[in-house]
Amino acid sequence: MHLVFLYGPPAAGKYTVARLLAAETGYALFHNHLVVDAVAAVFPFGSESFVRLREDFWMKSFEAAAREERSLIFTFQPEGSVAPDFAGRVADLVRGAGGKVTFVHLTLSREEQVARVDNADRAKFGKLRDVVLLKALQDEFTACERAMPTPDLTIDTARVPPEEAAAMIRAVL
């Protein structure tokens, strides 16, 4: 089992790059908002039940994929409601089951995030689209990214188009 753990700030193109990579590799795409949206339908974002159930769903999905040797791409935005050691625990779980983890950090300047965040395509998954809220949370997002494991690859998506980013990731798998 191979887990591509694709992370970065809002509007960095995680879903876009992950879709392309999934099409090229055949890996399943486990997009962050699938779980976030499901749990948020019942519990407010950030509430105790939301945080617990979201992580339980993520971890059980990784565990089952590792057990069944199903490779996947996971998109993730580090933020304050997620435990700082989450990514490390995911890596330990996958590696403990004999799998491999590749951490890919997509980066984007704050200015470029502001320029992209209100794009209409972000509404599809209920993603952050409010520029004022983004600006208020950018320091938190940056601090949370620092807690992530050292990436195997870092890509600035303002400089690298999605197709090229997917090819770069595929080259390190």
C-alpha positions in Angstrom: 0.0 0.0 0.0 1.2 3.5 -0.9 -0.2 6.6 0.7 0.5 9.9 -1.0 -0.2 12.5 1.7 -0.7 15.7 -0.2 -1.0 18.8 2.0 -0.9 22.6 1.8 -2.8 25.8 2.5 -6.2 26.7 1.1 -6.3 27.2 -2.7 -3.0 25.5 -3.3 -4.5 23.1 -5.8 -4.5 20.0 -3.7 -7.7 18.5 -5.1 -6.8 19.5 -8.7 -3.3 17.9 -8.5 -4.7 14.9 -6.6 -7.3 14.2 -9.3 -4.7 14.3 -12.0 -2.4 12.1 -10.0 -5.2 9.6 -9.3 -6.0 9.4 -13.0 -2.3 8.7 -13.8 -1.6 6.2 -11.0 -4.9 4.5 -10.5 -4.6 5.3 -6.8 -7.9 6.0 -5.0 -8.5 9.7 -4.2 -9.4 10.2 -0.5 -10.2 13.9 -0.6 -10.3 15.7 2.7 -13.7 17.3 2.2 -15.4 13.9 1.7 -15.0 13.3 5.5 -15.2 16.9 6.6 -18.5 17.4 4.7 -20.0 14.2 6.0 -19.2 14.9 9.6 -20.1 18.6 9.4 -23.6 17.6 8.1 -24.3 16.4 11.7 -21.8 18.3 14.0 -20.5 21.9 13.9 -16.9 22.2 12.5 -14.4 22.1 15.3 -16.8 20.7 17.9 -15.6 17.8 20.1 -17.7 15.3 18.2 -16.7 16.7 14.8 -13.0 16.5 15.6 -13.3 13.0 17.1 -15.4 11.5 14.4 -13.4 13.1 11.5 -10.2 11.6 12.9 -11.8 8.3 13.5 -13.1 8.1 10.0 -9.7 9.1 8.5 -7.7 6.6 10.6 -10.1 3.7 10.1 -10.0 4.4 6.3 -6.1 4.4 6.3 -6.1 1.2 8.4 -8.5 -0.6 6.1 -6.6 0.6 3.0 -3.3 -0.6 4.4 -4.9 -3.9 5.4 -6.3 -4.4 1.9 -3.1 -3.0 0.2 -5.1 -0.2 -1.5 -2.9 2.7 -2.5 -4.4 6.1 -2.1 -3.9 9.9 -2.3 -5.1 11.9 0.7 -5.5 15.7 0.5 -5.1 17.6 3.7 -5.0 21.1 5.0 -3.2 21.4 8.3 -5.3 23.5 10.6 -5.9 24.0 14.4 -8.7 21.5 14.9 -6.4 18.6 13.8 -3.9 17.2 16.4 -0.4 18.3 15.5 0.8 14.7 15.5 -1.9 13.4 13.2 0.3 13.1 10.1 3.0 11.3 12.0 0.4 8.8 13.4 -0.9 8.2 9.9 2.6 7.5 8.7 3.2 5.1 11.6 0.0 3.3 10.9 0.8 2.8 7.2 4.4 1.9 7.7 3.5 -0.4 10.5 1.3 -2.3 8.1 4.2 -2.6 5.6 3.1 0.4 3.5 4.9 3.4 2.2 4.1 7.1 2.7 5.1 10.0 0.5 4.5 13.5 1.9 4.0 16.2 -0.7 3.7 19.8 0.3 2.0 22.1 -2.1 2.9 25.7 -1.3 1.3 29.0 -2.3 2.1 32.6 -1.3 -0.5 34.3 0.9 -1.1 36.8 -1.9 -1.9 34.0 -4.4 -4.1 32.3 -1.8 -6.2 35.5 -1.6 -6.4 35.7 -5.4 -7.6 32.1 -5.7 -9.7 31.5 -2.6 -13.0 32.8 -3.9 -12.9 30.8 -7.2 -16.3 29.4 -7.9 -15.0 25.8 -8.2 -14.2 25.8 -4.5 -17.9 25.9 -3.7 -18.4 22.4 -4.9 -16.9 20.9 -1.6 -17.8 23.8 0.7 -14.2 24.9 0.8 -13.1 28.2 2.4 -13.9 31.0 0.0 -14.1 34.0 2.4 -11.0 36.2 1.9 -11.4 38.0 5.2 -11.6 34.6 7.1 -8.6 33.3 5.1 -6.5 36.3 6.1 -7.5 35.8 9.7 -6.5 32.2 9.6 -3.3 32.3 7.6 -1.0 32.5 10.6 -2.7 29.5 12.1 -2.4 27.5 8.9 1.3 28.3 8.5 2.0 27.3 12.1 0.1 24.0 11.6 2.1 23.3 8.4 5.3 23.6 10.4 4.2 20.6 12.5 4.0 18.3 9.5 6.7 15.7 8.8 9.4 16.7 6.4 8.0 16.5 2.9 9.5 14.2 0.3 8.6 16.8 -2.3 7.6 20.5 -2.2 5.9 22.2 -5.1 5.0 25.9 -5.4 1.7 25.7 -7.3 1.9 29.4 -8.4 4.9 28.5 -10.5 4.1 24.9 -11.5 0.9 24.0 -13.4 -1.2 21.1 -12.0 -0.2 18.6 -14.8 3.5 19.3 -14.2 2.9 19.0 -10.4 1.3 15.6 -10.8 4.1 14.4 -13.0 6.7 15.6 -10.5 4.9 13.6 -7.8 4.6 10.5 -9.9 8.4 10.7 -10.5 9.1 10.3 -6.8 6.7 7.5 -6.1 
